[in-house]
Every structure is written in structure tokens, then in C-alpha cells.
Amino acid sequence: MKTRSPLRQAGSVTLWLVLAFLSLQFFFVGRIAVMAVLDPQSTSFQRSEAWRLATTGSLRWRQQWVPYHQISDSLKRAVIASEDGDFTNHGGVEWGAIEQAWQKNSRAEEQAARRAAQARPGQTVRSAKLVGGSTITQQLAKNLLLSGERTLLRKGQELVLTLALEAFLPKSRILEIYLNSVEWGEGVFGAEAAARHYFRKSAAQLNHWEAARLAVMLPRPRFFEKTPNSPYLSSRAGTIVARMGDSQVP
């Protein structure tokens, strides 16, 4: 009985890995194409959060999908002003913002390493505060279909999905899915749930100030849910209100 050489075995394994990778890409692209006409029932991030809450004994969950026209333009403008000012013009990725974020993160990690080296035994050392350069489309790609781990492979997959979202969906649909899926607090997902949770009104009724407050919460929703009177929230919301007039809504 002949045995295959190690080289041929390695080639077979590589071929199967490539085929598996391509199959995964076709699966992801197919899911995105379907979203042009069907609302996603949940996202990968939501499912992981549902599991986390279930395992901690919490049953609180708020989410209600509302169509694009039932979300106030104030919230659309506020989120664009806060998260992705050039949303309507770019192709899904802001390479300049990614480079700036990478440079800031490198400096922050170097400073954290110096603090750790200079720390006394037993002293708590503050970790590096990292920033992101992701567009709204990139954030949606990550939350829809990917895990929360931070690796180069996952980041590469995120870029592929971002380009697929931009190719198959109009900007208004991307923003609609994003606003209905994004986290706004512990077990609070989507604009309608957030509006009712924080302001006791529908997403269609949000005014400029309320919309800006919600937009500012997006990077750290669970933190700001617990600190609603944060001076930063008020200050940053004022800045977002001032910028909203320049935000283009798709």
C-alpha cells in the first residue's frame, strides 16, 4: 500500500483549507446579499451577549426593529457626526483614520509598557486605552457576522465583509441595519429600544439633544448607561449637536 509523501499531504491540506475559506466567504456574501430584502433576525454580537446574559442570570432584553423612515433624522445625523462623518461618501473604509488609530494605539501601548516597567511590585498599572478607526460599515460587518476577538485574521475578514456590504447594500440600508442592531446598554439593542429605555419615546420622536446623547454612548454604551450624569456625556453631546447640520443622511 502506497503512502502519500509529506509534500502531497501538505498540498491536500492546503487545498482543503483554501476551499473552506472560499466557502466561508460565499456564505458571508450570500448572507449579506439576502439582507438587501430581509431584515437580519440577530447579529453575532447580539447572540454572544444573549448567551452572556443568560449565563449570568439576567433576562433583560430590549429590541424592536423599526424601518428606516421611523428613525428620526436627528438620530441618523447624530450617529454619523459622532461615528463616521464621511459615511455617505467613502467606500466603506477610511484608510487615513485606520492609520491614525494605529499610530495612537502604538504610542498608548508604548506608554503602558513604560508604566509597567517602572511600577513597584504589587502596584496596579493602567492598561493602554486603545482607539478604533472603524467606519459605520466596518462596525456593522464586525457585529453582524464576526467574533469580538482582535486578530489580524479577523480584521482582514472584517474588511472583506465591509466591501461586500458596500457592494450589495445602499447606504440607507447599511445605516438602517446598523441603527436597529447596535448596542445601547445592557441588553438594549437598536434605536427603538434605546429611545424607549432612556427617553420613554419612540425613535421617530427623538430631538437633536436626545439623539446626540445616544450617539455619544455608542463606543461605551454599558459604561454610560451606568453614568448618565457624566459631564463628558453632556459636553460631547453639545459638540455633536453643533456638527449635526453638516451630516449628510442617505
LUMMARSE-706199 format. One line per field, with one value per residue: residue number from 1; x, y, z of N, C-alpha, C in turn; residue in three letters. Coordinates in nm, 4 decimals. Example, Ala and Ser with C-alpha at 12.3 -4.5 7.8 and 13.67 -1.06 7.14 Angstrom:
<rs>
drendo <- [1 2]
n.east <- [1.3190 1.2850]
n.north <- [-0.5690 -0.2250]
n.up <- [0.7800 0.7080]
ca.east <- [1.2300 1.3670]
ca.north <- [-0.4500 -0.1060]
ca.up <- [0.7800 0.7140]
c.east <- [1.3200 1.2900]
c.north <- [-0.3300 0.0030]
c.up <- [0.7800 0.7870]
drenti <- [ALA SER]
</rs>
This chain:
<rs>
drendo <- [1 2 3 4 5 6 7 8 9 10 11 12 13 14 15 16 17 18 19 20 21 22 23 24 25 26 27 28 29 30 31 32 33 34 35 36 37 38 39 40 41 42 43 44 45 46 47 48 49 50 51 52 53 54 55 56 57 58 59 60 61 62 63 64 65 66 67 68 69 70 71 72 73 74 75 76 77 78 79 80 81 82 83 84 85 86 87 88 89 90 91 92 93 94 95 96 97 98 99 100 101 102 103 104 105 106 107 108 109 110 111 112 113 114 115 116 117 118 119 120 121 122 123 124 125 126 127 128 129 130 131 132 133 134 135 136 137 138 139 140 141 142 143 144 145 146 147 148 149 150 151 152 153 154 155 156 157 158 159 160 161 162 163 164 165 166 167 168 169 170 171 172 173 174 175 176 177 178 179 180 181 182 183 184 185 186 187 188 189 190 191 192 193 194 195 196 197 198 199 200 201 202 203 204 205 206 207 208 209 210 211 212 213 214 215 216 217 218 219 220 221 222 223 224 225 226 227 228 229 230 231 232 233 234 235 236 237 238 239 240 241 242 243 244 245 246 247 248 249 250]
n.east <- [0.0856 0.0653 0.1895 0.1159 0.3401 0.4890 0.4877 0.2821 0.0700 0.0677 0.0020 -0.2585 -0.3915 -0.3609 -0.5097 -0.7689 -0.8048 -0.8051 -1.0332 -1.2246 -1.2036 -1.2863 -1.5472 -1.6570 -1.6440 -1.8241 -2.0546 -2.0815 -2.1068 -2.3406 -2.5224 -2.5141 -2.6102 -2.8754 -2.9709 -3.0433 -3.3098 -3.4287 -3.4674 -3.2091 -3.2326 -3.0848 -2.7602 -2.4144 -2.2818 -2.4986 -2.6008 -2.3899 -2.3960 -2.6521 -2.6130 -2.4198 -2.5661 -2.7640 -2.6173 -2.5396 -2.7665 -2.9344 -3.2252 -3.2974 -3.3845 -3.4042 -3.5317 -3.6475 -3.7305 -3.7424 -3.8523 -3.6507 -3.7599 -3.8900 -3.7108 -3.5729 -3.4451 -3.2732 -3.1382 -3.0040 -2.8347 -2.6883 -2.5524 -2.3957 -2.2411 -2.1024 -1.9784 -1.8884 -1.8158 -1.7909 -1.9568 -2.1490 -1.9973 -1.7569 -1.6105 -1.6554 -1.4310 -1.2064 -0.9039 -0.7136 -0.8049 -0.7764 -0.4987 -0.4226 -0.5430 -0.3968 -0.1413 -0.1881 -0.2619 -0.0267 0.1471 0.0124 0.0343 0.3112 0.3541 0.2105 0.3643 0.6015 0.5082 0.4479 0.7015 0.8196 0.6707 0.6066 0.6448 0.3415 0.1905 -0.0876 -0.1209 -0.2245 -0.3883 -0.3293 -0.5187 -0.7034 -0.7906 -1.0316 -1.0535 -1.2706 -1.5263 -1.8850 -1.9848 -1.7844 -1.8060 -2.0611 -2.0175 -1.8456 -2.0077 -2.2269 -2.1465 -1.9089 -1.6707 -1.5727 -1.2998 -0.9654 -0.7705 -0.5317 -0.6265 -0.9056 -0.9527 -0.8863 -1.0883 -1.3041 -1.2667 -1.3139 -1.5881 -1.6893 -1.6496 -1.8184 -2.0686 -2.0914 -2.1006 -2.3350 -2.5460 -2.7377 -2.6413 -2.8377 -2.9651 -2.7584 -2.7185 -2.9698 -2.9798 -2.7633 -2.8462 -3.0609 -2.9454 -2.7266 -2.5618 -2.6957 -2.6757 -2.6957 -2.8247 -2.9813 -3.0752 -3.0644 -3.2253 -3.4959 -3.5465 -3.3538 -3.4400 -3.6835 -3.6026 -3.4308 -3.5580 -3.8302 -3.9848 -4.0573 -3.8229 -3.8658 -3.9395 -3.7315 -3.5441 -3.2934 -3.1041 -3.1490 -3.0939 -2.8217 -2.7153 -2.7570 -2.5973 -2.3394 -2.3010 -2.2352 -1.9622 -1.9097 -2.1457 -2.2552 -2.1079 -2.1753 -2.4458 -2.4571 -2.3567 -2.5220 -2.5187 -2.2757 -2.0287 -1.8836 -2.0585 -2.2586 -2.1059 -1.9837 -2.2138 -2.3153 -2.1218 -2.1676 -2.4290 -2.3767 -2.2378 -2.4182 -2.5628 -2.3991 -2.3950 -2.4559 -2.7416 -2.8212]
n.north <- [-0.1201 0.2085 0.5072 0.8505 1.1167 1.3483 1.6049 1.5982 1.5450 1.7776 1.9566 1.8729 1.9303 2.2068 2.2739 2.1962 2.3740 2.6199 2.5858 2.5664 2.8216 2.9814 2.8875 2.9799 3.2540 3.2801 3.2048 3.4146 3.6372 3.5659 3.5802 3.8544 3.9572 3.8700 4.0354 4.2634 4.2539 4.1218 4.1612 4.1192 3.8708 3.8573 3.9493 3.8426 3.9491 4.0146 3.7602 3.6498 3.8197 3.7651 3.5047 3.5522 3.7090 3.5277 3.3307 3.4653 3.4993 3.7071 3.8348 4.0495 4.2095 4.4153 4.4968 4.6130 4.6046 4.8718 5.0332 5.2250 5.4844 5.5345 5.6089 5.8843 6.1609 6.3134 6.1367 5.9803 6.1726 6.2477 6.0119 5.9675 6.2027 6.1587 5.9040 5.8562 6.0705 6.1007 5.9180 5.8900 5.9232 5.7692 5.4478 5.2480 5.2008 5.3955 5.4708 5.6531 5.7179 5.4718 5.4428 5.6595 5.5788 5.3461 5.4519 5.6055 5.4027 5.2543 5.4346 5.4564 5.1944 5.1739 5.3649 5.2433 5.0159 5.1299 5.2343 4.9963 4.8858 5.0617 5.0367 4.9624 4.6536 4.4755 4.6980 4.8424 4.8695 5.0917 4.9938 5.0170 5.2564 5.1949 5.3093 5.3168 5.3024 5.2576 5.2612 5.3204 5.1160 4.9193 4.8657 4.7548 4.5261 4.3799 4.3376 4.2009 3.9456 3.8454 3.7389 3.8772 3.8885 4.0234 4.0065 3.9865 3.8286 3.8274 4.0989 4.1280 3.9712 4.1285 4.3542 4.2420 4.1748 4.4280 4.5548 4.3935 4.4542 4.7234 4.6825 4.5386 4.6578 4.9597 5.2818 5.3784 5.1447 5.0099 5.1862 5.1671 4.8958 4.9012 5.0920 4.9581 4.7438 4.7977 4.8124 4.9687 4.9673 4.7554 4.4709 4.6203 4.6913 4.8488 5.1386 5.1952 5.0539 5.1788 5.4491 5.4267 5.3172 5.5104 5.7598 5.7278 5.7346 5.6994 5.6028 5.7633 6.0043 6.1352 6.4195 6.6686 6.6945 6.4671 6.2665 6.3168 6.2578 5.9806 5.9023 5.9648 5.7712 5.5358 5.4212 5.3176 5.1891 5.0422 5.1401 5.4174 5.3958 5.3417 5.5732 5.8177 6.0913 6.1880 6.4356 6.4388 6.3194 6.5166 6.7340 6.6317 6.5645 6.8168 6.9054 6.7256 6.7965 7.0477 6.9700 6.8295 6.9542 6.9484 6.6874 6.4416 6.2695 5.9522]
n.up <- [0.0000 -0.0973 0.0440 0.0744 -0.0016 0.2341 0.1238 -0.0679 0.1027 0.2561 0.0550 -0.0046 0.2355 0.2388 0.0123 0.0936 0.3042 0.1689 0.0088 0.2114 0.3207 0.1014 0.0743 0.3107 0.2631 0.0480 0.1810 0.3717 0.1969 0.0659 0.2808 0.3276 0.0843 0.0922 0.2905 0.1637 0.1152 0.3287 0.6784 0.9156 1.1672 1.3987 1.5299 1.5262 1.7474 1.9139 1.9694 2.1152 2.3346 2.4340 2.5227 2.7189 2.9032 2.9693 3.1013 3.3252 3.4609 3.3984 3.2486 3.1038 2.8097 2.5352 2.2281 1.9192 1.5922 1.3646 1.0668 0.8324 0.7855 1.0191 1.2046 1.3580 1.1716 1.3151 1.4869 1.2978 1.1824 1.4088 1.4836 1.2561 1.2633 1.5006 1.4764 1.2123 1.0045 0.7247 0.6080 0.3956 0.1699 0.1506 0.0554 0.2385 0.3931 0.5792 0.5182 0.6082 0.8665 0.9911 0.9877 1.1522 1.3937 1.4407 1.4850 1.7177 1.8947 1.9031 2.0298 2.2758 2.3741 2.4028 2.6044 2.8096 2.8456 2.9422 3.1843 3.3146 3.3395 3.5156 3.7408 4.0875 4.2752 4.2951 4.2445 4.0802 3.7359 3.4917 3.1989 2.8402 2.6634 2.3958 2.0680 1.8007 1.4390 1.2866 1.0366 1.0095 0.8471 0.8734 1.1486 1.1486 0.9888 1.1547 1.3869 1.2811 1.1747 1.2840 1.5389 1.8597 1.8937 1.8678 1.6136 1.3441 1.1364 1.1804 1.1455 0.8785 0.7641 0.8374 0.6742 0.4211 0.4440 0.4869 0.2379 0.0890 0.2018 0.1219 -0.1516 -0.2036 -0.0650 -0.0349 0.1029 0.2794 0.3621 0.4917 0.7071 0.8247 0.9124 1.0874 1.2851 1.3918 1.5130 1.6764 1.9987 2.2905 2.5604 2.8553 2.7371 2.5667 2.2517 1.9389 1.7873 1.8526 2.0930 2.2522 2.2540 2.3874 2.6272 2.7442 2.7084 2.7047 2.4708 2.1151 1.8551 1.6387 1.7448 1.8637 1.9636 1.8676 2.0824 2.2433 2.0564 2.0104 2.2633 2.2717 2.0572 2.1472 2.3369 2.2064 2.1705 2.4271 2.5556 2.7797 2.9930 2.9933 3.0372 3.3047 3.4073 3.3712 3.4217 3.3511 3.3050 3.0697 2.8841 2.8505 2.7574 2.5235 2.3798 2.3234 2.1430 1.9330 1.8584 1.7481 1.5218 1.3709 1.1685 0.9473 0.8726 0.6323 0.5388 0.4181]
ca.east <- [0.0000 0.1460 0.1564 0.1462 0.4548 0.4528 0.4632 0.1480 -0.0244 0.0606 -0.0713 -0.4009 -0.4416 -0.3684 -0.6228 -0.8918 -0.8150 -0.8443 -1.1738 -1.3058 -1.2032 -1.3707 -1.6857 -1.6993 -1.6663 -1.9505 -2.1626 -2.0959 -2.1575 -2.4806 -2.5989 -2.5227 -2.6980 -3.0134 -3.0089 -3.0992 -3.4566 -3.4742 -3.4018 -3.1413 -3.3017 -2.9922 -2.6212 -2.3222 -2.2575 -2.6188 -2.6100 -2.2912 -2.4447 -2.7661 -2.5564 -2.3559 -2.6699 -2.8321 -2.5311 -2.5280 -2.8977 -3.0103 -3.3205 -3.3372 -3.3504 -3.4928 -3.5020 -3.7638 -3.6899 -3.8294 -3.7993 -3.5644 -3.8336 -3.9400 -3.5995 -3.5625 -3.3255 -3.1813 -3.0509 -2.9160 -2.7321 -2.6037 -2.4656 -2.2967 -2.1498 -2.0208 -1.9061 -1.8356 -1.8602 -1.7895 -2.0247 -2.2178 -1.9043 -1.6485 -1.6460 -1.6646 -1.3097 -1.1317 -0.7674 -0.6431 -0.8470 -0.7157 -0.3565 -0.4130 -0.5751 -0.2838 -0.0331 -0.2261 -0.2576 0.1146 0.2007 -0.0511 0.0918 0.4477 0.3438 0.1672 0.4802 0.6938 0.4494 0.4616 0.8425 0.8548 0.5801 0.6557 0.5791 0.2064 0.1212 -0.1760 -0.0783 -0.3336 -0.3620 -0.3373 -0.6523 -0.6938 -0.8973 -1.0601 -1.0709 -1.3688 -1.6435 -2.0124 -1.9945 -1.6940 -1.8665 -2.1721 -1.9596 -1.7935 -2.1154 -2.3194 -2.1043 -1.7785 -1.6497 -1.5162 -1.1555 -0.8866 -0.6569 -0.5154 -0.7145 -1.0425 -0.9571 -0.8905 -1.2226 -1.3906 -1.2524 -1.3833 -1.7316 -1.7208 -1.6602 -1.9382 -2.1830 -2.0986 -2.1311 -2.4691 -2.6491 -2.7240 -2.6012 -2.9524 -2.9905 -2.6499 -2.7470 -3.0904 -2.9431 -2.6751 -2.9224 -3.1507 -2.8690 -2.6171 -2.5878 -2.7083 -2.6824 -2.7029 -2.9432 -3.0591 -3.0242 -3.1416 -3.2687 -3.6279 -3.5303 -3.2771 -3.5243 -3.7843 -3.5338 -3.3717 -3.6402 -3.9718 -4.0496 -4.0128 -3.7051 -3.9110 -3.9699 -3.6115 -3.4999 -3.1496 -3.0251 -3.1638 -3.0208 -2.6787 -2.6814 -2.7488 -2.4823 -2.2163 -2.2914 -2.2059 -1.8364 -1.9088 -2.2859 -2.2838 -2.0463 -2.2524 -2.5765 -2.4417 -2.3147 -2.5996 -2.4913 -2.1355 -2.0032 -1.8374 -2.1762 -2.3216 -2.0140 -1.9695 -2.3425 -2.3221 -2.0365 -2.2354 -2.5413 -2.3198 -2.1905 -2.5241 -2.6067 -2.3112 -2.4041 -2.5399 -2.8183 -2.8531]
ca.north <- [0.0000 0.3289 0.6221 0.9771 1.1889 1.4629 1.7221 1.5850 1.5587 1.9206 2.0203 1.8405 2.0074 2.3466 2.2850 2.1920 2.4988 2.7243 2.5617 2.6017 2.9679 3.0346 2.8533 3.0723 3.3844 3.2720 3.2031 3.5500 3.7240 3.5294 3.6375 3.9989 3.9822 3.8493 4.1486 4.3703 4.2438 4.0645 4.2142 4.0150 3.8417 3.8864 3.9597 3.7585 4.0137 4.0006 3.6216 3.6303 3.8929 3.6905 3.3930 3.6048 3.7489 3.4071 3.2586 3.5440 3.5028 3.8256 3.8086 4.1771 4.2208 4.5084 4.5204 4.6167 4.6562 4.9720 5.0686 5.3432 5.6107 5.5524 5.6530 6.0279 6.2088 6.3660 6.0286 5.9444 6.2763 6.2450 5.8949 5.9927 6.3067 6.1047 5.7813 5.8398 6.1927 6.0916 5.7920 5.8843 5.9421 5.6708 5.3154 5.1525 5.2034 5.5212 5.4255 5.7542 5.7042 5.3485 5.4705 5.7458 5.4972 5.2560 5.5304 5.6391 5.2806 5.2189 5.5233 5.4212 5.0683 5.2035 5.4326 5.1432 4.9293 5.2059 5.2390 4.8633 4.8652 5.1494 5.0132 4.8879 4.5224 4.4797 4.8201 4.8262 4.9509 5.1196 4.9398 5.1132 5.2879 5.1854 5.3741 5.2499 5.3894 5.1880 5.3304 5.2570 4.9903 4.8240 4.8262 4.6648 4.3994 4.3090 4.2956 4.1107 3.8108 3.8059 3.7327 4.0001 3.8798 4.1201 3.9443 4.0344 3.7497 3.8776 4.2317 4.1083 3.9268 4.2453 4.4381 4.1738 4.1899 4.5701 4.5792 4.3236 4.5356 4.8411 4.6409 4.4820 4.7351 5.1060 5.3417 5.3883 5.0121 4.9859 5.2647 5.1110 4.7743 4.9422 5.1578 4.8601 4.6321 4.8388 4.8063 5.0966 4.9426 4.6141 4.4088 4.7207 4.6898 4.9186 5.2749 5.1988 5.0119 5.2817 5.5672 5.3982 5.2901 5.6316 5.8810 5.6918 5.7752 5.6193 5.6528 5.8661 6.1278 6.1897 6.5521 6.6790 6.6718 6.3264 6.1884 6.3352 6.1824 5.8387 5.8831 5.9712 5.6489 5.4175 5.3482 5.2507 5.2030 4.9903 5.2326 5.5416 5.3643 5.3472 5.7086 5.9073 6.2324 6.2144 6.5648 6.4131 6.2956 6.6449 6.8144 6.5709 6.5757 6.9522 6.9093 6.6510 6.8792 7.1522 6.9100 6.7563 7.0250 6.9154 6.5448 6.4038 6.1489 5.8843]
ca.up <- [0.0000 -0.1098 0.1278 0.0078 0.0522 0.3187 0.0403 -0.1252 0.2127 0.2883 -0.0534 0.0112 0.3490 0.1959 -0.0799 0.1708 0.3797 0.0731 -0.0266 0.3276 0.3303 -0.0055 0.1061 0.4149 0.2018 -0.0271 0.2808 0.4239 0.0905 0.0467 0.3915 0.3078 -0.0303 0.1381 0.3750 0.0800 0.1176 0.4549 0.7976 0.9944 1.2924 1.5072 1.4871 1.6016 1.8766 1.9954 2.0167 2.2213 2.4510 2.4880 2.5968 2.8395 2.9976 3.0167 3.1949 3.4482 3.5243 3.3587 3.1404 3.0430 2.6674 2.4654 2.0879 1.8302 1.4618 1.3024 0.9346 0.8226 0.7929 1.1550 1.2891 1.3341 1.1020 1.4175 1.5316 1.1859 1.1717 1.5279 1.4780 1.1510 1.3132 1.6082 1.4445 1.0759 0.9389 0.5780 0.5806 0.2667 0.0578 0.1380 0.0067 0.3476 0.4749 0.5838 0.5429 0.6874 1.0060 1.0421 1.0119 1.2699 1.5112 1.4629 1.5442 1.8553 1.9748 1.9230 2.1340 2.4030 2.4211 2.4470 2.7338 2.9081 2.8726 3.0287 3.3190 3.3739 3.3741 3.6267 3.8535 4.2021 4.2899 4.3500 4.2024 3.9653 3.6224 3.3986 3.0657 2.7305 2.6131 2.2509 1.9918 1.6742 1.3232 1.2041 0.9853 1.0443 0.7723 0.9370 1.2752 1.1168 0.9428 1.2726 1.4758 1.2125 1.1386 1.3356 1.6826 1.9142 1.9127 1.7916 1.5458 1.2071 1.0503 1.1940 1.0860 0.7339 0.7300 0.8528 0.5553 0.3118 0.4664 0.4683 0.0942 0.0426 0.2437 0.0360 -0.2886 -0.2161 0.0036 -0.0394 0.2304 0.3691 0.4191 0.5874 0.8269 0.8863 0.9851 1.1975 1.3910 1.4532 1.5692 1.7635 2.1424 2.3590 2.7037 2.8924 2.6803 2.4918 2.1146 1.8376 1.8168 1.9167 2.2323 2.3228 2.2728 2.4900 2.7535 2.8027 2.6972 2.7078 2.3464 2.0019 1.7837 1.5447 1.8178 1.9279 1.9189 1.8432 2.2025 2.2809 1.9565 2.0347 2.3842 2.2353 1.9684 2.2265 2.4160 2.1260 2.1934 2.5585 2.5972 2.9136 3.0878 3.0025 3.0945 3.4499 3.4459 3.2840 3.4515 3.3216 3.2390 2.9334 2.8002 2.8180 2.6775 2.3914 2.3115 2.2706 2.0244 1.8264 1.8120 1.6631 1.3972 1.3009 1.0486 0.8353 0.8443 0.5186 0.5646 0.2912]
c.east <- [0.0890 0.0973 0.1979 0.2634 0.4069 0.4195 0.3225 0.0425 -0.0426 -0.0174 -0.2196 -0.4637 -0.4588 -0.4878 -0.7551 -0.9115 -0.8596 -0.9908 -1.2667 -1.3158 -1.2952 -1.5181 -1.7413 -1.7279 -1.7970 -2.0695 -2.1887 -2.1572 -2.3045 -2.5691 -2.6190 -2.6171 -2.8447 -3.0628 -3.0602 -3.2513 -3.5109 -3.3964 -3.3328 -3.2115 -3.2144 -2.8527 -2.5355 -2.2973 -2.3786 -2.6312 -2.5094 -2.3333 -2.5633 -2.7173 -2.4921 -2.4594 -2.7418 -2.7488 -2.5103 -2.6631 -2.9815 -3.0989 -3.3612 -3.2914 -3.4526 -3.4443 -3.6324 -3.7213 -3.7917 -3.7692 -3.7278 -3.6405 -3.8924 -3.8280 -3.5747 -3.4342 -3.2241 -3.0861 -2.9551 -2.8020 -2.6352 -2.5055 -2.3583 -2.1942 -2.0540 -1.9286 -1.8342 -1.8820 -1.8689 -1.8631 -2.0842 -2.1230 -1.7995 -1.7020 -1.6496 -1.5477 -1.2440 -0.9869 -0.6883 -0.6772 -0.7869 -0.5686 -0.3387 -0.4403 -0.4593 -0.1684 -0.0628 -0.2168 -0.1142 0.1768 0.1435 0.0076 0.2357 0.4464 0.3026 0.2825 0.5804 0.6394 0.4657 0.6052 0.8828 0.7717 0.6486 0.5851 0.4416 0.1264 0.0370 -0.1357 -0.1962 -0.2969 -0.3772 -0.4811 -0.6445 -0.8136 -0.9155 -1.0731 -1.1755 -1.4817 -1.7695 -2.0247 -1.9040 -1.7505 -1.9801 -2.1201 -1.9126 -1.9070 -2.2074 -2.2717 -1.9769 -1.7750 -1.5841 -1.3659 -1.0828 -0.7622 -0.6479 -0.6071 -0.8573 -1.0566 -0.9604 -1.0271 -1.3226 -1.3846 -1.3239 -1.5346 -1.7754 -1.7401 -1.7839 -2.0648 -2.2012 -2.1376 -2.2770 -2.5800 -2.6290 -2.6922 -2.7189 -2.9819 -2.8822 -2.6783 -2.8701 -3.0570 -2.8569 -2.7564 -3.0190 -3.0768 -2.7691 -2.6599 -2.5947 -2.7210 -2.6918 -2.8332 -3.0317 -2.9992 -3.1199 -3.1965 -3.4014 -3.6177 -3.4569 -3.3618 -3.6261 -3.7206 -3.4870 -3.4660 -3.7898 -4.0477 -3.9964 -3.8904 -3.7423 -3.9274 -3.8474 -3.5766 -3.3478 -3.0669 -3.0309 -3.0859 -2.8705 -2.6333 -2.6668 -2.6250 -2.3509 -2.1943 -2.2322 -2.0704 -1.8360 -2.0497 -2.3145 -2.2232 -2.1325 -2.3942 -2.5723 -2.4004 -2.3879 -2.5720 -2.3451 -2.1190 -1.9578 -1.9558 -2.2386 -2.2342 -2.0030 -2.0987 -2.3598 -2.2388 -2.1041 -2.3528 -2.4908 -2.2762 -2.3028 -2.5703 -2.5243 -2.3205 -2.5009 -2.6082 -2.8534 -3.0021]
c.north <- [0.1249 0.4365 0.7492 1.0461 1.3055 1.5874 1.7179 1.5988 1.7058 1.9955 1.9953 1.9205 2.1537 2.3688 2.2861 2.3194 2.6137 2.7097 2.5986 2.7530 3.0296 3.0059 2.9477 3.2102 3.3870 3.2723 3.3440 3.6435 3.6934 3.5866 3.7870 4.0321 3.9686 3.9681 4.2680 4.3703 4.1902 4.1242 4.1004 3.9956 3.8730 3.9005 3.8661 3.8175 3.9994 3.8593 3.5941 3.7021 3.8222 3.5726 3.4401 3.6411 3.6279 3.3342 3.3349 3.5615 3.6242 3.7936 3.9368 4.1829 4.3118 4.5242 4.5182 4.6806 4.7592 5.0092 5.2035 5.4734 5.6354 5.5796 5.8001 6.0633 6.2652 6.2574 5.9862 6.0451 6.2706 6.1284 5.9128 6.0949 6.2505 5.9928 5.7827 5.9565 6.1852 5.9669 5.7847 5.8898 5.8326 5.5344 5.2088 5.1575 5.3402 5.4878 5.5244 5.7429 5.5796 5.3712 5.5573 5.6668 5.4036 5.3309 5.5656 5.5166 5.2370 5.3044 5.4866 5.2926 5.0877 5.2708 5.3353 5.0502 4.9992 5.2134 5.1055 4.8383 4.9459 5.1230 4.9346 4.7531 4.5359 4.6014 4.7921 4.9225 4.9666 5.0701 5.0480 5.1326 5.2950 5.2519 5.3002 5.3504 5.3341 5.2798 5.2591 5.1228 4.8839 4.7752 4.7276 4.5282 4.3162 4.2544 4.1920 3.9660 3.7612 3.8012 3.8621 3.9975 3.9787 4.0517 4.0005 3.9584 3.7991 4.0165 4.2224 4.0625 4.0417 4.3350 4.3756 4.1931 4.3354 4.6025 4.5109 4.4012 4.6556 4.8036 4.6006 4.5693 4.8850 5.1600 5.3481 5.2545 4.9761 5.0597 5.2116 4.9868 4.8092 4.9985 5.0624 4.7504 4.6722 4.8372 4.9463 5.0796 4.7932 4.5528 4.5042 4.7326 4.7623 5.0518 5.2803 5.1609 5.1181 5.4042 5.5453 5.3748 5.4191 5.7513 5.8546 5.7432 5.6891 5.6818 5.7633 6.0014 6.1925 6.3280 6.5545 6.6406 6.5253 6.2359 6.1970 6.2576 6.0337 5.8120 5.8800 5.8415 5.5316 5.3500 5.2677 5.2543 5.1555 5.0802 5.3572 5.5176 5.3765 5.4854 5.8116 6.0555 6.2690 6.3496 6.5462 6.3925 6.4269 6.7291 6.7612 6.5797 6.7153 6.9675 6.8404 6.7309 6.9866 7.0972 6.8505 6.8231 6.9920 6.7677 6.5188 6.2721 6.0818 5.8616]
c.up <- [0.0000 -0.0138 0.0565 0.0772 0.1387 0.2369 -0.0187 -0.0158 0.2506 0.1813 -0.0423 0.1245 0.3106 0.1040 -0.0049 0.2519 0.2891 0.0360 0.0894 0.3431 0.2258 0.0211 0.2127 0.3575 0.1226 0.0683 0.3341 0.3193 0.0631 0.1554 0.3722 0.1927 0.0095 0.2205 0.2941 0.0862 0.2493 0.5723 0.8723 1.1283 1.4141 1.4487 1.5722 1.7405 1.9682 2.0512 2.1281 2.3492 2.5157 2.5709 2.7269 2.9450 3.0556 3.1213 3.3254 3.5174 3.4903 3.2394 3.0683 2.8982 2.6009 2.3215 2.0086 1.6986 1.4129 1.1673 0.9361 0.8445 0.9315 1.2554 1.2578 1.2598 1.2010 1.4645 1.4204 1.1747 1.2900 1.5234 1.3708 1.1991 1.4175 1.5638 1.3100 0.9890 0.7877 0.5287 0.4401 0.1476 0.0417 0.0925 0.1129 0.4425 0.4646 0.6201 0.6273 0.8353 1.0692 1.0752 1.1359 1.3977 1.5446 1.5296 1.6897 1.9451 2.0019 2.0326 2.2710 2.4606 2.4692 2.5845 2.8432 2.9449 2.9634 3.1718 3.3905 3.4192 3.4966 3.7514 3.9648 4.2117 4.3555 4.3090 4.0789 3.8550 3.5266 3.2593 2.9592 2.6866 2.4615 2.1845 1.8598 1.5606 1.2295 1.1591 1.0347 0.9734 0.8319 1.0702 1.2522 1.0735 1.0610 1.3584 1.4125 1.2123 1.2068 1.4874 1.7291 1.9314 1.8216 1.7363 1.4049 1.1113 1.0575 1.1323 0.9342 0.6878 0.7385 0.7291 0.4359 0.3238 0.4488 0.3207 0.0366 0.0804 0.1517 -0.1069 -0.3042 -0.1581 -0.0171 0.0992 0.3293 0.4361 0.5210 0.7177 0.8994 0.9695 1.1059 1.3142 1.4603 1.5285 1.6769 1.9108 2.2017 2.5102 2.7293 2.8408 2.6039 2.3525 2.0208 1.8854 1.8910 2.0636 2.3130 2.3518 2.3843 2.6267 2.8209 2.8051 2.6942 2.5861 2.2332 1.9362 1.6858 1.6121 1.8814 1.8738 1.9052 1.9661 2.2449 2.1849 1.9797 2.1582 2.3528 2.1493 2.0472 2.3046 2.3378 2.1524 2.3236 2.6191 2.7395 3.0221 3.1051 3.0532 3.2467 3.4988 3.3603 3.3059 3.4279 3.2539 3.0941 2.8395 2.7557 2.7264 2.5347 2.3124 2.2515 2.1445 1.9069 1.7710 1.7162 1.5275 1.3114 1.1718 0.9264 0.7956 0.7297 0.5490 0.4328 0.2732]
drenti <- [MET LYS THR ARG SER PRO LEU ARG GLN ALA GLY SER VAL THR LEU TRP LEU VAL LEU ALA PHE LEU SER LEU GLN PHE PHE PHE VAL GLY ARG ILE ALA VAL MET ALA VAL LEU ASP PRO GLN SER THR SER PHE GLN ARG SER GLU ALA TRP ARG LEU ALA THR THR GLY SER LEU ARG TRP ARG GLN GLN TRP VAL PRO TYR HIS GLN ILE SER ASP SER LEU LYS ARG ALA VAL ILE ALA SER GLU ASP GLY ASP PHE THR ASN HIS GLY GLY VAL GLU TRP GLY ALA ILE GLU GLN ALA TRP GLN LYS ASN SER ARG ALA GLU GLU GLN ALA ALA ARG ARG ALA ALA GLN ALA ARG PRO GLY GLN THR VAL ARG SER ALA LYS LEU VAL GLY GLY SER THR ILE THR GLN GLN LEU ALA LYS ASN LEU LEU LEU SER GLY GLU ARG THR LEU LEU ARG LYS GLY GLN GLU LEU VAL LEU THR LEU ALA LEU GLU ALA PHE LEU PRO LYS SER ARG ILE LEU GLU ILE TYR LEU ASN SER VAL GLU TRP GLY GLU GLY VAL PHE GLY ALA GLU ALA ALA ALA ARG HIS TYR PHE ARG LYS SER ALA ALA GLN LEU ASN HIS TRP GLU ALA ALA ARG LEU ALA VAL MET LEU PRO ARG PRO ARG PHE PHE GLU LYS THR PRO ASN SER PRO TYR LEU SER SER ARG ALA GLY THR ILE VAL ALA ARG MET GLY ASP SER GLN VAL PRO]
</rs>
